[in-house]
Amino acid sequence: MEICIVPLCPIPDKELQLPFNFTASILLLSFIFFIVKEWKKSKSLEKKRLPPGPWRLPFIGHLHHIVGSLPHHSLRDLSKKYGPLMHLKFGEVSTIVVSSPKVAKEVLKTVDPAYADRPQSLASQIMWYNYIDIAFSPYGEYWRQMRKICILELLSAKNVRSFDYIRKDEASRLVESIRASSGRPINLTEKTFLFTSAIICRAAFGKVLKDRETLISLLKEAVVLAGGFDMADLFPSLKILNVINWNKYKLLKMRSKMDAILDRLIDEHKDNLATSKKGNGEMGSEDLVDVLLRLKQSGNLSFQ
């Protein structure tokens, strides 16, 4: 039951409201301030030596050029007109688009350190714990330490060979699944995603993981939410967008579910290692979680 209390002597509405002229003035000044700010940004961009690009609109930049069709198709068509190195501005974010193998090699190999940082986004900040994973962490000493661990420990020749059985087993399952669907349409994208996810889960978590399907489903949903354009990422200066962003709360809820699975998984690995003294891998060897736990216990890491 709802109760509504109304004062016997109500205050006139006009006394509760700000004068129209005052409110309109504030809105107008805010709008003018924003336009001037964007104009100054555009002028500073023009002074820089940027690659060519199409014409842009105030506030949204070049977003209108990729609306209405698949983004990669739009970028392909624009690159045919403006060249293999093109400048686009999506909202407040200035972007360089590379669409030539020769230029891509120059960017990713010759001058790699200058472009090694990953772009920041709300989704990667939430899902990857404020950019501490190797894929999204800023280029620097922390990233170099993570890369060293991957090369020497996680993806060493010995570890890669130990996962050979897993790859062959999952490949056989994939072929058998396709054969069983003979004469019927199949979603090969879905099957390939499940194939690669199963290999990664078995290599990383071994025989311990009981919630593999749930974890894969959550990761798939996270990829969907993180894909595409998010207004909060395109206009980082508008902090209000982070507050009203519904995707943010979906991602936080999803990460909470993943944390519960991963925390339970780590505890099970620790218990198994303490009792059996053997790795949690499917063939009795170390899986990737075992390797990370061993490195942490050794105290050789420069970070925790």
C-alpha positions as protocol buffer text, in pm:
chain_id: "A"
residue {
  index: 1
  type: MET
  ca { x: 0 y: 0 z: 0 }
}
residue {
  index: 2
  type: GLU
  ca { x: 138 y: 341 z: -97 }
}
residue {
  index: 3
  type: ILE
  ca { x: 79 y: 650 z: 117 }
}
residue {
  index: 4
  type: CYS
  ca { x: 87 y: 995 z: -35 }
}
residue {
  index: 5
  type: ILE
  ca { x: 113 y: 1295 z: 201 }
}
residue {
  index: 6
  type: VAL
  ca { x: -9 y: 1626 z: 63 }
}
residue {
  index: 7
  type: PRO
  ca { x: 44 y: 1951 z: 262 }
}
residue {
  index: 8
  type: LEU
  ca { x: -276 y: 2139 z: 356 }
}
residue {
  index: 9
  type: CYS
  ca { x: -116 y: 2462 z: 244 }
}
residue {
  index: 10
  type: PRO
  ca { x: 82 y: 2359 z: -62 }
}
residue {
  index: 11
  type: ILE
  ca { x: 370 y: 2575 z: -172 }
}
residue {
  index: 12
  type: PRO
  ca { x: 305 y: 2727 z: -513 }
}
residue {
  index: 13
  type: ASP
  ca { x: 486 y: 2540 z: -790 }
}
residue {
  index: 14
  type: LYS
  ca { x: 646 y: 2856 z: -920 }
}
residue {
  index: 15
  type: GLU
  ca { x: 827 y: 2903 z: -588 }
}
residue {
  index: 16
  type: LEU
  ca { x: 977 y: 2554 z: -613 }
}
residue {
  index: 17
  type: GLN
  ca { x: 1110 y: 2607 z: -962 }
}
residue {
  index: 18
  type: LEU
  ca { x: 1413 y: 2801 z: -1075 }
}
residue {
  index: 19
  type: PRO
  ca { x: 1326 y: 3099 z: -1292 }
}
residue {
  index: 20
  type: PHE
  ca { x: 1310 y: 2998 z: -1657 }
}
residue {
  index: 21
  type: ASN
  ca { x: 1564 y: 3261 z: -1760 }
}
residue {
  index: 22
  type: PHE
  ca { x: 1817 y: 3134 z: -1506 }
}
residue {
  index: 23
  type: THR
  ca { x: 1778 y: 2768 z: -1610 }
}
residue {
  index: 24
  type: ALA
  ca { x: 1793 y: 2852 z: -1980 }
}
residue {
  index: 25
  type: SER
  ca { x: 2104 y: 3063 z: -1924 }
}
residue {
  index: 26
  type: ILE
  ca { x: 2282 y: 2778 z: -1744 }
}
residue {
  index: 27
  type: LEU
  ca { x: 2194 y: 2532 z: -2022 }
}
residue {
  index: 28
  type: LEU
  ca { x: 2301 y: 2777 z: -2291 }
}
residue {
  index: 29
  type: LEU
  ca { x: 2633 y: 2851 z: -2120 }
}
residue {
  index: 30
  type: SER
  ca { x: 2700 y: 2479 z: -2074 }
}
residue {
  index: 31
  type: PHE
  ca { x: 2628 y: 2415 z: -2441 }
}
residue {
  index: 32
  type: ILE
  ca { x: 2851 y: 2703 z: -2553 }
}
residue {
  index: 33
  type: PHE
  ca { x: 3130 y: 2584 z: -2323 }
}
residue {
  index: 34
  type: PHE
  ca { x: 3109 y: 2233 z: -2469 }
}
residue {
  index: 35
  type: ILE
  ca { x: 3109 y: 2361 z: -2830 }
}
residue {
  index: 36
  type: VAL
  ca { x: 3413 y: 2584 z: -2763 }
}
residue {
  index: 37
  type: LYS
  ca { x: 3594 y: 2294 z: -2598 }
}
residue {
  index: 38
  type: GLU
  ca { x: 3528 y: 2067 z: -2897 }
}
residue {
  index: 39
  type: TRP
  ca { x: 3631 y: 2343 z: -3138 }
}
residue {
  index: 40
  type: LYS
  ca { x: 3964 y: 2389 z: -2959 }
}
residue {
  index: 41
  type: LYS
  ca { x: 4022 y: 2014 z: -2971 }
}
residue {
  index: 42
  type: SER
  ca { x: 3953 y: 2004 z: -3343 }
}
residue {
  index: 43
  type: LYS
  ca { x: 4193 y: 2296 z: -3399 }
}
residue {
  index: 44
  type: SER
  ca { x: 4467 y: 2120 z: -3203 }
}
residue {
  index: 45
  type: LEU
  ca { x: 4412 y: 1808 z: -3415 }
}
residue {
  index: 46
  type: GLU
  ca { x: 4441 y: 2011 z: -3734 }
}
residue {
  index: 47
  type: LYS
  ca { x: 4782 y: 2141 z: -3622 }
}
residue {
  index: 48
  type: LYS
  ca { x: 4911 y: 1785 z: -3588 }
}
residue {
  index: 49
  type: ARG
  ca { x: 5037 y: 1593 z: -3888 }
}
residue {
  index: 50
  type: LEU
  ca { x: 4749 y: 1349 z: -3919 }
}
residue {
  index: 51
  type: PRO
  ca { x: 4668 y: 1115 z: -4209 }
}
residue {
  index: 52
  type: PRO
  ca { x: 4382 y: 1212 z: -4441 }
}
residue {
  index: 53
  type: GLY
  ca { x: 4024 y: 1128 z: -4357 }
}
residue {
  index: 54
  type: PRO
  ca { x: 3664 y: 1204 z: -4456 }
}
residue {
  index: 55
  type: TRP
  ca { x: 3471 y: 1509 z: -4347 }
}
residue {
  index: 56
  type: ARG
  ca { x: 3338 y: 1502 z: -3992 }
}
residue {
  index: 57
  type: LEU
  ca { x: 3048 y: 1645 z: -3796 }
}
residue {
  index: 58
  type: PRO
  ca { x: 3070 y: 1840 z: -3469 }
}
residue {
  index: 59
  type: PHE
  ca { x: 3043 y: 1633 z: -3153 }
}
residue {
  index: 60
  type: ILE
  ca { x: 3008 y: 1287 z: -3318 }
}
residue {
  index: 61
  type: GLY
  ca { x: 3308 y: 1319 z: -3550 }
}
residue {
  index: 62
  type: HIS
  ca { x: 3312 y: 1046 z: -3815 }
}
residue {
  index: 63
  type: LEU
  ca { x: 3057 y: 813 z: -3655 }
}
residue {
  index: 64
  type: HIS
  ca { x: 2803 y: 884 z: -3928 }
}
residue {
  index: 65
  type: HIS
  ca { x: 3037 y: 727 z: -4186 }
}
residue {
  index: 66
  type: ILE
  ca { x: 3010 y: 379 z: -4030 }
}
residue {
  index: 67
  type: VAL
  ca { x: 2643 y: 379 z: -3927 }
}
residue {
  index: 68
  type: GLY
  ca { x: 2409 y: 167 z: -4136 }
}
residue {
  index: 69
  type: SER
  ca { x: 2650 y: -107 z: -4244 }
}
residue {
  index: 70
  type: LEU
  ca { x: 2906 y: -344 z: -4096 }
}
residue {
  index: 71
  type: PRO
  ca { x: 3191 y: -133 z: -3948 }
}
residue {
  index: 72
  type: HIS
  ca { x: 3470 y: -327 z: -4120 }
}
residue {
  index: 73
  type: HIS
  ca { x: 3294 y: -288 z: -4455 }
}
residue {
  index: 74
  type: SER
  ca { x: 3264 y: 88 z: -4399 }
}
residue {
  index: 75
  type: LEU
  ca { x: 3632 y: 113 z: -4305 }
}
residue {
  index: 76
  type: ARG
  ca { x: 3728 y: -85 z: -4615 }
}
residue {
  index: 77
  type: ASP
  ca { x: 3529 y: 147 z: -4840 }
}
residue {
  index: 78
  type: LEU
  ca { x: 3675 y: 458 z: -4674 }
}
residue {
  index: 79
  type: SER
  ca { x: 4031 y: 325 z: -4705 }
}
residue {
  index: 80
  type: LYS
  ca { x: 3983 y: 284 z: -5080 }
}
residue {
  index: 81
  type: LYS
  ca { x: 3919 y: 657 z: -5100 }
}
residue {
  index: 82
  type: TYR
  ca { x: 4156 y: 796 z: -4835 }
}
residue {
  index: 83
  type: GLY
  ca { x: 4440 y: 547 z: -4845 }
}
residue {
  index: 84
  type: PRO
  ca { x: 4591 y: 270 z: -4626 }
}
residue {
  index: 85
  type: LEU
  ca { x: 4657 y: 513 z: -4339 }
}
residue {
  index: 86
  type: MET
  ca { x: 4349 y: 709 z: -4240 }
}
residue {
  index: 87
  type: HIS
  ca { x: 4246 y: 933 z: -3951 }
}
residue {
  index: 88
  type: LEU
  ca { x: 3899 y: 904 z: -3798 }
}
residue {
  index: 89
  type: LYS
  ca { x: 3750 y: 1067 z: -3490 }
}
residue {
  index: 90
  type: PHE
  ca { x: 3478 y: 873 z: -3308 }
}
residue {
  index: 91
  type: GLY
  ca { x: 3322 y: 1114 z: -3062 }
}
residue {
  index: 92
  type: GLU
  ca { x: 3620 y: 1243 z: -2862 }
}
residue {
  index: 93
  type: VAL
  ca { x: 3851 y: 955 z: -2955 }
}
residue {
  index: 94
  type: SER
  ca { x: 4107 y: 1014 z: -3228 }
}
residue {
  index: 95
  type: THR
  ca { x: 4181 y: 693 z: -3422 }
}
residue {
  index: 96
  type: ILE
  ca { x: 4430 y: 591 z: -3690 }
}
residue {
  index: 97
  type: VAL
  ca { x: 4304 y: 315 z: -3922 }
}
residue {
  index: 98
  type: VAL
  ca { x: 4564 y: 93 z: -4092 }
}
residue {
  index: 99
  type: SER
  ca { x: 4439 y: -119 z: -4383 }
}
residue {
  index: 100
  type: SER
  ca { x: 4756 y: -218 z: -4569 }
}
residue {
  index: 101
  type: PRO
  ca { x: 4985 y: -515 z: -4487 }
}
residue {
  index: 102
  type: LYS
  ca { x: 5292 y: -301 z: -4557 }
}
residue {
  index: 103
  type: VAL
  ca { x: 5183 y: -19 z: -4325 }
}
residue {
  index: 104
  type: ALA
  ca { x: 5063 y: -271 z: -4064 }
}
residue {
  index: 105
  type: LYS
  ca { x: 5411 y: -429 z: -4060 }
}
residue {
  index: 106
  type: GLU
  ca { x: 5563 y: -84 z: -4014 }
}
residue {
  index: 107
  type: VAL
  ca { x: 5333 y: -9 z: -3720 }
}
residue {
  index: 108
  type: LEU
  ca { x: 5341 y: -350 z: -3548 }
}
residue {
  index: 109
  type: LYS
  ca { x: 5707 y: -435 z: -3601 }
}
residue {
  index: 110
  type: THR
  ca { x: 5932 y: -143 z: -3695 }
}
residue {
  index: 111
  type: VAL
  ca { x: 5786 y: 113 z: -3453 }
}
residue {
  index: 112
  type: ASP
  ca { x: 5608 y: -135 z: -3225 }
}
residue {
  index: 113
  type: PRO
  ca { x: 5693 y: 29 z: -2885 }
}
residue {
  index: 114
  type: ALA
  ca { x: 5528 y: 354 z: -2993 }
}
residue {
  index: 115
  type: TYR
  ca { x: 5198 y: 172 z: -3052 }
}
residue {
  index: 116
  type: ALA
  ca { x: 5225 y: -104 z: -2791 }
}
residue {
  index: 117
  type: ASP
  ca { x: 4967 y: 40 z: -2551 }
}
residue {
  index: 118
  type: ARG
  ca { x: 4616 y: -102 z: -2575 }
}
residue {
  index: 119
  type: PRO
  ca { x: 4319 y: 136 z: -2596 }
}
residue {
  index: 120
  type: GLN
  ca { x: 4127 y: 164 z: -2270 }
}
residue {
  index: 121
  type: SER
  ca { x: 3758 y: 89 z: -2248 }
}
residue {
  index: 122
  type: LEU
  ca { x: 3497 y: 46 z: -1978 }
}
residue {
  index: 123
  type: ALA
  ca { x: 3449 y: -323 z: -2061 }
}
residue {
  index: 124
  type: SER
  ca { x: 3820 y: -412 z: -2046 }
}
residue {
  index: 125
  type: GLN
  ca { x: 3861 y: -213 z: -1724 }
}
residue {
  index: 126
  type: ILE
  ca { x: 3582 y: -409 z: -1555 }
}
residue {
  index: 127
  type: MET
  ca { x: 3641 y: -757 z: -1696 }
}
residue {
  index: 128
  type: TRP
  ca { x: 4021 y: -751 z: -1668 }
}
residue {
  index: 129
  type: TYR
  ca { x: 4055 y: -593 z: -1323 }
}
residue {
  index: 130
  type: ASN
  ca { x: 4163 y: -244 z: -1421 }
}
residue {
  index: 131
  type: TYR
  ca { x: 4392 y: -355 z: -1706 }
}
residue {
  index: 132
  type: ILE
  ca { x: 4621 y: -594 z: -1515 }
}
residue {
  index: 133
  type: ASP
  ca { x: 4605 y: -881 z: -1767 }
}
residue {
  index: 134
  type: ILE
  ca { x: 4865 y: -912 z: -2043 }
}
residue {
  index: 135
  type: ALA
  ca { x: 4624 y: -832 z: -2327 }
}
residue {
  index: 136
  type: PHE
  ca { x: 4516 y: -490 z: -2194 }
}
residue {
  index: 137
  type: SER
  ca { x: 4790 y: -381 z: -1953 }
}
residue {
  index: 138
  type: PRO
  ca { x: 4986 y: -68 z: -2051 }
}
residue {
  index: 139
  type: TYR
  ca { x: 5325 y: -118 z: -2214 }
}
residue {
  index: 140
  type: GLY
  ca { x: 5593 y: -106 z: -1946 }
}
residue {
  index: 141
  type: GLU
  ca { x: 5783 y: -313 z: -1690 }
}
residue {
  index: 142
  type: TYR
  ca { x: 5471 y: -493 z: -1565 }
}
residue {
  index: 143
  type: TRP
  ca { x: 5377 y: -596 z: -1920 }
}
residue {
  index: 144
  type: ARG
  ca { x: 5733 y: -714 z: -1989 }
}
residue {
  index: 145
  type: GLN
  ca { x: 5725 y: -932 z: -1676 }
}
residue {
  index: 146
  type: MET
  ca { x: 5391 y: -1081 z: -1784 }
}
residue {
  index: 147
  type: ARG
  ca { x: 5528 y: -1150 z: -2133 }
}
residue {
  index: 148
  type: LYS
  ca { x: 5834 y: -1320 z: -1982 }
}
residue {
  index: 149
  type: ILE
  ca { x: 5611 y: -1548 z: -1774 }
}
residue {
  index: 150
  type: CYS
  ca { x: 5406 y: -1640 z: -2081 }
}
residue {
  index: 151
  type: ILE
  ca { x: 5712 y: -1724 z: -2292 }
}
residue {
  index: 152
  type: LEU
  ca { x: 5922 y: -1906 z: -2030 }
}
residue {
  index: 153
  type: GLU
  ca { x: 5652 y: -2071 z: -1819 }
}
residue {
  index: 154
  type: LEU
  ca { x: 5295 y: -2078 z: -1949 }
}
residue {
  index: 155
  type: LEU
  ca { x: 5377 y: -2135 z: -2317 }
}
residue {
  index: 156
  type: SER
  ca { x: 5714 y: -2306 z: -2285 }
}
residue {
  index: 157
  type: ALA
  ca { x: 5797 y: -2585 z: -2532 }
}
residue {
  index: 158
  type: LYS
  ca { x: 5742 y: -2844 z: -2259 }
}
residue {
  index: 159
  type: ASN
  ca { x: 5397 y: -2709 z: -2169 }
}
residue {
  index: 160
  type: VAL
  ca { x: 5287 y: -2678 z: -2530 }
}
residue {
  index: 161
  type: ARG
  ca { x: 5384 y: -3042 z: -2593 }
}
residue {
  index: 162
  type: SER
  ca { x: 5192 y: -3152 z: -2284 }
}
residue {
  index: 163
  type: PHE
  ca { x: 4874 y: -2997 z: -2429 }
}
residue {
  index: 164
  type: ASP
  ca { x: 4906 y: -3197 z: -2752 }
}
residue {
  index: 165
  type: TYR
  ca { x: 4667 y: -3464 z: -2623 }
}
residue {
  index: 166
  type: ILE
  ca { x: 4404 y: -3200 z: -2544 }
}
residue {
  index: 167
  type: ARG
  ca { x: 4425 y: -3044 z: -2891 }
}
residue {
  index: 168
  type: LYS
  ca { x: 4392 y: -3381 z: -3065 }
}
residue {
  index: 169
  type: ASP
  ca { x: 4103 y: -3489 z: -2843 }
}
residue {
  index: 170
  type: GLU
  ca { x: 3906 y: -3168 z: -2899 }
}
residue {
  index: 171
  type: ALA
  ca { x: 3977 y: -3178 z: -3274 }
}
residue {
  index: 172
  type: SER
  ca { x: 3836 y: -3533 z: -3287 }
}
residue {
  index: 173
  type: ARG
  ca { x: 3528 y: -3418 z: -3096 }
}
residue {
  index: 174
  type: LEU
  ca { x: 3478 y: -3130 z: -3340 }
}
residue {
  index: 175
  type: VAL
  ca { x: 3506 y: -3356 z: -3646 }
}
residue {
  index: 176
  type: GLU
  ca { x: 3267 y: -3608 z: -3490 }
}
residue {
  index: 177
  type: SER
  ca { x: 3018 y: -3333 z: -3406 }
}
residue {
  index: 178
  type: ILE
  ca { x: 3024 y: -3206 z: -3766 }
}
residue {
  index: 179
  type: ARG
  ca { x: 2991 y: -3561 z: -3901 }
}
residue {
  index: 180
  type: ALA
  ca { x: 2691 y: -3625 z: -3676 }
}
residue {
  index: 181
  type: SER
  ca { x: 2521 y: -3316 z: -3822 }
}
residue {
  index: 182
  type: SER
  ca { x: 2553 y: -3445 z: -4178 }
}
residue {
  index: 183
  type: GLY
  ca { x: 2260 y: -3329 z: -4393 }
}
residue {
  index: 184
  type: ARG
  ca { x: 2162 y: -3054 z: -4150 }
}
residue {
  index: 185
  type: PRO
  ca { x: 2276 y: -2690 z: -4135 }
}
residue {
  index: 186
  type: ILE
  ca { x: 2533 y: -2621 z: -3863 }
}
residue {
  index: 187
  type: ASN
  ca { x: 2668 y: -2306 z: -3703 }
}
residue {
  index: 188
  type: LEU
  ca { x: 3039 y: -2348 z: -3771 }
}
residue {
  index: 189
  type: THR
  ca { x: 3124 y: -2022 z: -3594 }
}
residue {
  index: 190
  type: GLU
  ca { x: 2962 y: -2152 z: -3274 }
}
residue {
  index: 191
  type: LYS
  ca { x: 3135 y: -2490 z: -3301 }
}
residue {
  index: 192
  type: THR
  ca { x: 3475 y: -2329 z: -3363 }
}
residue {
  index: 193
  type: PHE
  ca { x: 3428 y: -2099 z: -3064 }
}
residue {
  index: 194
  type: LEU
  ca { x: 3340 y: -2395 z: -2840 }
}
residue {
  index: 195
  type: PHE
  ca { x: 3636 y: -2591 z: -2981 }
}
residue {
  index: 196
  type: THR
  ca { x: 3895 y: -2323 z: -2901 }
}
residue {
  index: 197
  type: SER
  ca { x: 3733 y: -2242 z: -2564 }
}
residue {
  index: 198
  type: ALA
  ca { x: 3741 y: -2608 z: -2460 }
}
residue {
  index: 199
  type: ILE
  ca { x: 4113 y: -2635 z: -2544 }
}
residue {
  index: 200
  type: ILE
  ca { x: 4193 y: -2319 z: -2346 }
}
residue {
  index: 201
  type: CYS
  ca { x: 3986 y: -2429 z: -2044 }
}
residue {
  index: 202
  type: ARG
  ca { x: 4137 y: -2777 z: -2032 }
}
residue {
  index: 203
  type: ALA
  ca { x: 4491 y: -2642 z: -2070 }
}
residue {
  index: 204
  type: ALA
  ca { x: 4440 y: -2365 z: -1813 }
}
residue {
  index: 205
  type: PHE
  ca { x: 4226 y: -2540 z: -1554 }
}
residue {
  index: 206
  type: GLY
  ca { x: 4289 y: -2911 z: -1614 }
}
residue {
  index: 207
  type: LYS
  ca { x: 4052 y: -3175 z: -1486 }
}
residue {
  index: 208
  type: VAL
  ca { x: 3937 y: -2965 z: -1189 }
}
residue {
  index: 209
  type: LEU
  ca { x: 3699 y: -2730 z: -1371 }
}
residue {
  index: 210
  type: LYS
  ca { x: 3339 y: -2844 z: -1322 }
}
residue {
  index: 211
  type: ASP
  ca { x: 3176 y: -2522 z: -1445 }
}
residue {
  index: 212
  type: ARG
  ca { x: 3336 y: -2514 z: -1790 }
}
residue {
  index: 213
  type: GLU
  ca { x: 3012 y: -2462 z: -1982 }
}
residue {
  index: 214
  type: THR
  ca { x: 2904 y: -2182 z: -1747 }
}
residue {
  index: 215
  type: LEU
  ca { x: 3242 y: -2009 z: -1770 }
}
residue {
  index: 216
  type: ILE
  ca { x: 3249 y: -2032 z: -2151 }
}
residue {
  index: 217
  type: SER
  ca { x: 2895 y: -1895 z: -2167 }
}
residue {
  index: 218
  type: LEU
  ca { x: 2992 y: -1598 z: -1946 }
}
residue {
  index: 219
  type: LEU
  ca { x: 3303 y: -1527 z: -2154 }
}
residue {
  index: 220
  type: LYS
  ca { x: 3097 y: -1537 z: -2472 }
}
residue {
  index: 221
  type: GLU
  ca { x: 2847 y: -1292 z: -2326 }
}
residue {
  index: 222
  type: ALA
  ca { x: 3132 y: -1065 z: -2215 }
}
residue {
  index: 223
  type: VAL
  ca { x: 3275 y: -1060 z: -2569 }
}
residue {
  index: 224
  type: VAL
  ca { x: 2935 y: -955 z: -2704 }
}
residue {
  index: 225
  type: LEU
  ca { x: 2897 y: -676 z: -2445 }
}
residue {
  index: 226
  type: ALA
  ca { x: 3253 y: -554 z: -2496 }
}
residue {
  index: 227
  type: GLY
  ca { x: 3219 y: -546 z: -2874 }
}
residue {
  index: 228
  type: GLY
  ca { x: 3090 y: -253 z: -3074 }
}
residue {
  index: 229
  type: PHE
  ca { x: 3078 y: 110 z: -2968 }
}
residue {
  index: 230
  type: ASP
  ca { x: 3001 y: 223 z: -2615 }
}
residue {
  index: 231
  type: MET
  ca { x: 2903 y: 586 z: -2567 }
}
residue {
  index: 232
  type: ALA
  ca { x: 3101 y: 607 z: -2241 }
}
residue {
  index: 233
  type: ASP
  ca { x: 3419 y: 510 z: -2431 }
}
residue {
  index: 234
  type: LEU
  ca { x: 3354 y: 753 z: -2716 }
}
residue {
  index: 235
  type: PHE
  ca { x: 3293 y: 1049 z: -2482 }
}
residue {
  index: 236
  type: PRO
  ca { x: 3521 y: 990 z: -2179 }
}
residue {
  index: 237
  type: SER
  ca { x: 3487 y: 1351 z: -2059 }
}
residue {
  index: 238
  type: LEU
  ca { x: 3111 y: 1301 z: -2003 }
}
residue {
  index: 239
  type: LYS
  ca { x: 3135 y: 1115 z: -1672 }
}
residue {
  index: 240
  type: ILE
  ca { x: 2757 y: 1093 z: -1643 }
}
residue {
  index: 241
  type: LEU
  ca { x: 2761 y: 830 z: -1920 }
}
residue {
  index: 242
  type: ASN
  ca { x: 2945 y: 590 z: -1687 }
}
residue {
  index: 243
  type: VAL
  ca { x: 2672 y: 632 z: -1428 }
}
residue {
  index: 244
  type: ILE
  ca { x: 2378 y: 570 z: -1662 }
}
residue {
  index: 245
  type: ASN
  ca { x: 2554 y: 301 z: -1869 }
}
residue {
  index: 246
  type: TRP
  ca { x: 2346 y: -17 z: -1839 }
}
residue {
  index: 247
  type: ASN
  ca { x: 2626 y: -228 z: -1990 }
}
residue {
  index: 248
  type: LYS
  ca { x: 2847 y: -133 z: -1695 }
}
residue {
  index: 249
  type: TYR
  ca { x: 2614 y: -301 z: -1446 }
}
residue {
  index: 250
  type: LYS
  ca { x: 2574 y: -606 z: -1670 }
}
residue {
  index: 251
  type: LEU
  ca { x: 2952 y: -643 z: -1687 }
}
residue {
  index: 252
  type: LEU
  ca { x: 2993 y: -599 z: -1310 }
}
residue {
  index: 253
  type: LYS
  ca { x: 2732 y: -868 z: -1248 }
}
residue {
  index: 254
  type: MET
  ca { x: 2898 y: -1099 z: -1498 }
}
residue {
  index: 255
  type: ARG
  ca { x: 3243 y: -1047 z: -1347 }
}
residue {
  index: 256
  type: SER
  ca { x: 3102 y: -1129 z: -1004 }
}
residue {
  index: 257
  type: LYS
  ca { x: 2978 y: -1464 z: -1139 }
}
residue {
  index: 258
  type: MET
  ca { x: 3314 y: -1533 z: -1302 }
}
residue {
  index: 259
  type: ASP
  ca { x: 3499 y: -1440 z: -982 }
}
residue {
  index: 260
  type: ALA
  ca { x: 3295 y: -1695 z: -787 }
}
residue {
  index: 261
  type: ILE
  ca { x: 3388 y: -1970 z: -1035 }
}
residue {
  index: 262
  type: LEU
  ca { x: 3757 y: -1874 z: -1050 }
}
residue {
  index: 263
  type: ASP
  ca { x: 3792 y: -1837 z: -671 }
}
residue {
  index: 264
  type: ARG
  ca { x: 3646 y: -2184 z: -622 }
}
residue {
  index: 265
  type: LEU
  ca { x: 3875 y: -2318 z: -894 }
}
residue {
  index: 266
  type: ILE
  ca { x: 4190 y: -2173 z: -734 }
}
residue {
  index: 267
  type: ASP
  ca { x: 4094 y: -2312 z: -392 }
}
residue {
  index: 268
  type: GLU
  ca { x: 4041 y: -2658 z: -544 }
}
residue {
  index: 269
  type: HIS
  ca { x: 4381 y: -2640 z: -713 }
}
residue {
  index: 270
  type: LYS
  ca { x: 4549 y: -2547 z: -385 }
}
residue {
  index: 271
  type: ASP
  ca { x: 4375 y: -2832 z: -200 }
}
residue {
  index: 272
  type: ASN
  ca { x: 4467 y: -3089 z: -466 }
}
residue {
  index: 273
  type: LEU
  ca { x: 4829 y: -2976 z: -474 }
}
residue {
  index: 274
  type: ALA
  ca { x: 4849 y: -2995 z: -94 }
}
residue {
  index: 275
  type: THR
  ca { x: 4706 y: -3348 z: -73 }
}
residue {
  index: 276
  type: SER
  ca { x: 4827 y: -3527 z: -388 }
}
residue {
  index: 277
  type: LYS
  ca { x: 5147 y: -3331 z: -461 }
}
residue {
  index: 278
  type: LYS
  ca { x: 5063 y: -3378 z: -830 }
}
residue {
  index: 279
  type: GLY
  ca { x: 4961 y: -3131 z: -1096 }
}
residue {
  index: 280
  type: ASN
  ca { x: 4598 y: -3075 z: -1179 }
}
residue {
  index: 281
  type: GLY
  ca { x: 4655 y: -3129 z: -1552 }
}
residue {
  index: 282
  type: GLU
  ca { x: 4466 y: -3407 z: -1723 }
}
residue {
  index: 283
  type: MET
  ca { x: 4778 y: -3626 z: -1758 }
}
residue {
  index: 284
  type: GLY
  ca { x: 4903 y: -3550 z: -1407 }
}
residue {
  index: 285
  type: SER
  ca { x: 5124 y: -3262 z: -1520 }
}
residue {
  index: 286
  type: GLU
  ca { x: 5086 y: -2895 z: -1432 }
}
residue {
  index: 287
  type: ASP
  ca { x: 4807 y: -2694 z: -1586 }
}
residue {
  index: 288
  type: LEU
  ca { x: 4841 y: -2317 z: -1626 }
}
residue {
  index: 289
  type: VAL
  ca { x: 4686 y: -2239 z: -1286 }
}
residue {
  index: 290
  type: ASP
  ca { x: 4939 y: -2475 z: -1122 }
}
residue {
  index: 291
  type: VAL
  ca { x: 5222 y: -2287 z: -1294 }
}
residue {
  index: 292
  type: LEU
  ca { x: 5098 y: -1950 z: -1169 }
}
residue {
  index: 293
  type: LEU
  ca { x: 5050 y: -2082 z: -813 }
}
residue {
  index: 294
  type: ARG
  ca { x: 5404 y: -2224 z: -817 }
}
residue {
  index: 295
  type: LEU
  ca { x: 5548 y: -1893 z: -935 }
}
residue {
  index: 296
  type: LYS
  ca { x: 5358 y: -1706 z: -667 }
}
residue {
  index: 297
  type: GLN
  ca { x: 5479 y: -1938 z: -390 }
}
residue {
  index: 298
  type: SER
  ca { x: 5840 y: -1917 z: -513 }
}
residue {
  index: 299
  type: GLY
  ca { x: 5844 y: -1542 z: -448 }
}
residue {
  index: 300
  type: ASN
  ca { x: 6031 y: -1476 z: -772 }
}
residue {
  index: 301
  type: LEU
  ca { x: 5764 y: -1246 z: -910 }
}
residue {
  index: 302
  type: SER
  ca { x: 5817 y: -871 z: -891 }
}
residue {
  index: 303
  type: PHE
  ca { x: 5439 y: -831 z: -851 }
}
residue {
  index: 304
  type: GLN
  ca { x: 5160 y: -1028 z: -681 }
}
